[in-house]
Amino acid sequence: MTSRNLVPPTFTVPPTTYSAQYFNDFVRSLSLFILQVQQPGEGRHTDLVLTALQTNDAGLEIGALFEVDGFIKITRANNPHPEGTAATSGVGTVTVSTP
């Protein structure tokens, strides 16, 4: 959040006894904080280093970055990059005889 011009909510010291007004203010501040964190923001960077990126999009939200064979990719709903694919199959039988 440091790159955005957001005013963080204030969390004051709670009173010694229960106060409905304090609790309502606390919930309002917490809701504002969660909303601010979840909203996308602008970004302009001179240097950017990404480490430990996933190699597939399994479990990532739409728009998250991952790396495949040295290329950065963005998770999209209609273009999956599964974790791996495997299959086994059988065709007929083989008999080996020795003299």
Summary of the structure (lengths in Angstrom):
residues: 99
radius of gyration: 26.2
end to end distance: 77.0
largest distance: 94.1
contacts: 134
relative contact order: 0.12
helix: 19%
strand: 8%
